[in-house]
């Protein structure tokens, strides 16, 4: 995540625009990939003068999420979707699979054990 920090009369704004980026990295391991992501992000930091004459700093805040894309992905694939649905909470049982049916969990627990919920909000 990056923040856009505007300085007016020497004071930084409290409310800031943020930018969330989705990036892909090809690397030998997760540690090297994370290091490259952070290195690139710090290099992307910059500052400029906006149209009101105030200095704006674009600053790297940190990595919010980090996943490994499997062999089913090409090197530039990412997924993101926003859509409108009719009463999704009321239809939760139809729309949301059991946690043990999620692909990443299936790899961990297999099909031998499938409770209704693997993780609760209180755990």
C-alpha positions in Angstrom: 0.0 0.0 0.0 1.1 3.5 -0.8 -0.1 6.7 0.8 -0.4 10.1 -0.9 0.6 12.6 1.9 -0.2 16.2 1.2 1.7 18.9 3.2 -0.1 22.2 3.5 1.7 25.1 5.3 4.2 22.6 6.8 1.5 20.2 8.2 0.8 16.8 6.8 -2.8 15.9 6.1 -4.4 13.4 8.4 -6.8 11.9 5.9 -4.8 10.4 3.0 -5.5 8.8 -0.3 -4.1 5.3 -0.5 -3.2 3.1 -3.4 -3.3 -0.7 -3.2 -1.3 -2.4 -5.9 -1.5 -6.0 -7.1 1.9 -7.0 -8.4 3.4 -10.3 -9.6 7.0 -11.4 -9.2 8.8 -14.4 -10.5 11.3 -15.6 -7.9 13.0 -18.7 -6.6 11.3 -18.4 -3.2 8.9 -16.3 -1.1 11.7 -14.4 0.8 13.4 -13.3 -2.4 10.0 -12.3 -3.9 9.1 -10.2 -0.9 12.5 -8.5 -0.9 12.0 -7.6 -4.6 8.5 -6.3 -4.0 9.7 -4.1 -1.2 12.8 -2.9 -3.1 10.6 -1.9 -6.1 8.1 -0.2 -3.9 10.7 1.9 -2.2 12.1 2.9 -5.6 8.6 3.9 -6.7 8.3 6.5 -3.9 8.3 10.0 -5.2 7.1 13.5 -4.5 5.6 16.4 -6.5 3.9 19.7 -6.3 0.2 19.5 -6.9 -1.9 22.1 -8.7 -2.5 24.0 -5.5 1.2 24.4 -4.9 1.4 21.8 -2.0 4.0 19.1 -1.8 2.6 15.6 -2.2 4.7 12.6 -1.0 3.9 9.1 -2.4 5.2 6.8 0.3 5.3 3.0 0.5 3.4 1.9 3.7 3.8 -1.9 3.4 2.7 -5.2 1.9 -0.9 -6.0 2.8 -1.1 -9.5 1.4 1.2 -12.0 -0.2 0.3 -15.2 -2.0 1.9 -17.7 -4.3 0.3 -18.2 -7.6 0.2 -21.8 -8.7 1.0 -23.5 -12.0 -2.4 -22.7 -13.3 -1.5 -19.0 -13.6 0.4 -17.2 -16.2 3.0 -14.9 -14.9 0.8 -11.8 -15.1 -2.5 -13.2 -13.9 -4.4 -11.7 -10.9 -8.0 -12.0 -9.9 -10.3 -9.3 -8.7 -14.0 -8.9 -9.1 -16.7 -6.6 -7.9 -20.2 -7.3 -8.7 -23.8 -6.9 -7.6 -25.6 -9.8 -6.2 -29.2 -10.4 -4.9 -29.2 -10.9 -1.1 -25.9 -12.6 -0.7 -26.0 -12.9 3.1 -29.4 -14.5 3.0 -28.1 -17.0 0.4 -24.7 -17.6 2.1 -25.3 -21.4 2.4 -25.7 -21.6 -1.3 -22.9 -19.3 -2.3 -20.1 -20.0 0.1 -18.5 -23.4 0.2 -17.4 -25.2 3.3 -14.0 -24.1 4.3 -12.5 -27.6 3.7 -13.8 -27.4 0.1 -11.6 -24.3 -0.6 -8.6 -25.4 -2.8 -5.8 -24.3 -0.5 -7.5 -26.0 2.5 -8.1 -29.2 0.6 -4.3 -29.5 0.1 -3.8 -29.2 3.8 -6.5 -31.4 5.3 -7.6 -33.6 2.5 -11.1 -35.0 2.2 -10.9 -37.3 5.2 -11.9 -34.6 7.6 -14.4 -31.9 6.8 -16.2 -30.2 9.6 -18.7 -27.4 8.9 -16.2 -24.8 10.0 -12.5 -25.1 10.4 -12.0 -21.6 11.9 -14.5 -19.6 13.9 -14.4 -15.8 14.4 -13.3 -16.4 18.0 -10.4 -18.6 17.2 
